[in-house]
Amino acid sequence: MNVLEVRNLKTYFNINNALYPAVDGISFYLKEGETLAIIGESGSGKSVTALSIMGLVDEPGKIIHGEILFEGNDLLKLKEKELKNIRGNMISMIYQDPMMTLNPFNKVGIQLEEALLVHGKASKKTSKSMAIELIKAVGISDAEKRFSNYPSQFSGGMRQRLMIAMAISCNPKILIADEPTTALDVTIQSEILELIRDLKKKNNMSIILNTHDLGVVAQMADRVIVMYCGKVMEESSIGNIFNNPLNPYTINLMDCIPRIDKKKDRLNSIEGYVPHPTEYGSGCRFYDRCNRRMDLCNEKIPPLLEIQDNHFVRCWLYNSIEK
């Protein structure tokens, strides 16, 4: 059963009175209890996709087309009051930088209480005890004392745990984790991922995981979407993406991973850089960096095709008609 369906979503930004695509016609689904990873370099559109689902795209950004169906209801057609009842309640998000989300002037316990009270998950009598239980649930010891601490009194890993506590406070059906371990060291990263896995199992959550860390993807994901410059380049199961990548961009990403069975003197890297939306041409957006490009690739964007069962690829190499 699909708990979320995104259909032909287009989120554009107004730059000097012209619209440029950050997310350009992407479609995907999320099953109940599934972890879907969205991977790609910075600038691929992962975060804008997440913010679009949450209804948090600010000017100069704007969703100009598409549908975001949550349990059959199009979130883009809801009024702000209706959306607030879903945002943070049924769909929650863990952001990249907890200090950009946690209020530095409020005690963390008060902020957790507020999340519970706003969505009617607790009364004023029970909110404190429930907030303390949430702090315990994310592995922070001495929760009663820590309830009265400010965000600055916590380490980076602990602040990320507090963000997770806030995100799961209303037992959401969907948790969006936007680069949840980017600024953390490897040991803390592992702890945070284990915590998210445990909470997913306990609460039967569906998860959208935005990351450029392929090691995180290997640990967490059931399915993977590969994004580049606002487009879905490839979509399949975790096994296919790692063992049988088809799009040249995906292949290049996989070649950047250090592997014990394939020792190299030097790690591969993808030459060039992710272009700014103002620099997109009429053809495939990976054209300038692709080592298998053809003249056709520079002329028009290839369609996303199902090459094998549930394995979708956007590349002219796999379009028999054009070849």
N, C-alpha and C positions, 0 to 999 in steps of 0.2 A: 504493500500500500504506500502510495506517495503522500508524504506529509507536506511537501512543497514542490511547486512547479514554476519555473521561470521560463517565460516564453518571449523570445525575440526582444529582449530588454536592450534599450538604447539609452544610455546616460551620457549627455554631451555637456561640454563646458563652453561658455561664451568667452572668447578671447578676442579683444579688439573688434567687437561687434560681429564676430563670425563664430559659428558653432563647430566644435571639434570633438570627435568621439573618444571618450575614455572607456566606455563599454559599448560595443557596437554590434547589437543583434545577437546576444548570446541566449541560448536555451539549455536548460538542464532540469533534472528532477532530483529529489532527495527522498529516499525511502525511510519508513519508520525504523528507528534503531540503527541506522546506517551512518558511517563516517565517510563523507565525501571530501576529498582533498582537492583544493584548487591551487595549482602550482604555476610558477612563472617568475621571471625576474621582476625587480622593482619597476613600476611603470606599466605592468601588463594589464592592470585593471582589477586585481583581486580585491583590494580594499574598497574601491568604488562600487563593486558588485555587492559587497557586504553592506555598505552604507545605503545602497539603493533598496535592499531588502528591508532594512530597518527603518526606511523612510527618513534618513538623516542626511540627505544630500543637500548641501547649502549652496547658495549663489557663490560663484557664477555657474555652478553645476545645475543640471535639470534633467529629469527623466522625461524624454520626449516621446517614447513609444514602448509598448510591451505590456505584459501581464506578469504579476507575481501572485500566484495562487497558493494561499495557505488554507488547507482544509476546504478547498473549493471556492474560497472567497478571494477576490482580487484586492490585494492590499492597496493598490494604486487608486482604487475607487473609493476607499474609505475616507471619512472625515478625520481630521486630526484627533478629535476626542476618541473616536473608535480605534484609531491606530495606537493611541497611548495605552489602551486597554490590552493590546497585544504586545507592544514593544516593552521588553523587560519583564513581561509576564509569561506569554506563550512563546515568544522568541527573544532570546537574550544574546548579548554579545560581549566577548572579552576583547578588549582593545590592546593595541601594541604597547602603549605606554600607560601604565596604571596611574602615574602621577598627573597625566592629562585628564583623567577621569575622576579620581578620588579628590575630594575637596580638601586641600591642605589645612584649612582652618576649622574643620569639623572632626570630632572624634570618629574613629572608624565604626564604632558600635552604633552611633547615632545615624551614620549613613546607611548601615545595614537595616536598622529599624525603619528608616524612611522608605526603603525599597519594599519592605513588608507591608507597611501601613498604606502606601499609595495604592497598592493593588489588592488591598483587603485581605491579605494573607495572615494578618495578626491584629489583635486589639492593642490598645495602649498598655493594658495589663500584661499581655503575653509577649509583646514585641522584643523586649530586652532579653528575656530568656531564650527566645527563638534565635535572636541575633548571636547570642553566645554559643548556641548549639551549632550555628553555621560556621563560626570561627573554629570550633572544634572539628567540624566535619572536613575542613580543608587542611587539617594537620597543624594548626597553630596551637602550641601549648600555652597553659596558663590563660585560658580564654577570658576568664572573668576580669583579670587585670588588664589584659590587652584590649578589652572592649573600650577602655577609656583612653587609649593611646591615639596619637595623631599619625597620619600616614608617614610623616618624616621619621618616625620612631621605628619604622620597619625596614628591613632590607628589601632589595629589589625582588627577590624570590617570594618573600612574605607578602609584599604588596600585590604581586601577581595572584597569590593565593586569596587575598582579600577580594580582588576583582572577580575571581571565580566564585567565591562565596556570594558576592552580590548578584552575579549572573544566574546562579542556581537557586537563589532565595525563594523564587516563586515556582520552582520545579517546572521549568520550561520544557516544551516539546522539542524545540530546536535551540541548539547552542552554536553560535557563530564565533569561532576562535580566530582572530585576525593576527597572525604572527605572534602567538602567545608566548613564545620562548626566545624571541629574537635577542633580547638584551641580557639573557641569563647564561651563566657558565654551564658546562656540560652536565655536571652533577645535579644542579638545581633544575635544569631543563628536563632531565630524566624523571625527577620527582613530580614536576608539574604535569608531564604527559601521563604518568602513572595515575595521578590524581584524577585527571580528566577521564581516563579509561574507566576507573572505578566508579566515578559518578555517572558516567554514561550507562554502565551495566546496572547500577543500582536504580537509576531513575528512568531507564529505557529511553534516553534522549537520542535524537538524531543530531549529528554534528557536521557543520561545514568548517573545514580547517584550511585557512589560507596560509600558505607558507612557501618559501623558496628553498627550504631545507629538505632535501630528498631523504635524509635519514629519518626525519620525523614522519614523513609520508609512509615510509616502509614500515614503521612501528604502528601507525595509527589507522591508515586508510583501508577502506573496502573498495572504493572506486576513486578514479583520479580524472580530473579535468586539467588539461594543459592550456594555459592562456598566454597570448602574446599580443600586445598592442590592442587590447580590447576584444580580441577574437578568440574563440575556442579553436585550438589547433589540433587537439586530439583528445579523445575521451574513451576510457575503457576500464577494465578491472585493474587492480594493483599489479596482478601477475603479468598481464599483457604490457602494461606501461613499462615495467622494469625489464621484462625478458624479451618482449617483442615490440619495441617502439617502432613506429612507421613514419611519422612526420620527421623531417630533417631537424627541426627545432628540438623535438623530444629526444631524438637520437643524440644530438649534441649535448643536451642536458645530462643524459645518462652517461655520456663519455667523460663528463667532468667529475664523476663520483670515483673516489679512490677505492680499488678493489684488491683484496688479498690474492685472488686467483689470477689477476692480470696486473702484474707489477710493471710500473712505468718509472722512468727516470724523472719524468715531468708530467704533471697533471694537464689534461686538455683544458682549453678554455675556448669560449665562443668569441671570435674576433668581432670588433665593432661594438656598438652600443644600441640600446633600445631607443628608437627615434621618438621625438616629442610628437604629440598628436598633430601639431601644425606641419609636421614633415612627412606625413603619410602620403604615399603615392596612390595610383589607381590599382596597382597590382598587389600581390602577396606582401604582407608587411615584414616578412622575414627575408625578403628578396636580397637586400644588400649584404646580409650576413650568411646566406645559404651557400653551401659548397656544391649543391646539386641544381642550382637555378637554371631555368631555360628562358628563352625570350618571352614565352607565353606568361611566365610568372610575373613579369613586370607590366603586363597589359591589363590583367583583371584578377580579382580575388577568387581563388578556387572555392567551390562549395564544400560543405562538411558532408562527407559520404560515409555510409556504413560499409566498410571494407570486409569485415568479418562479423560474426554475431556479436552485437553490442560493442563493437570496436569501430569508432568513428574517427575519420582523419580528414583534415583540410589540406590537400596538396594535389597539384596537377599531376604528379607522378602516378597517382592511383585513379585518374579519370580516363578510362579507356576510350571514351568518345573523342576527347580533345587530343589524346595521344595519336 
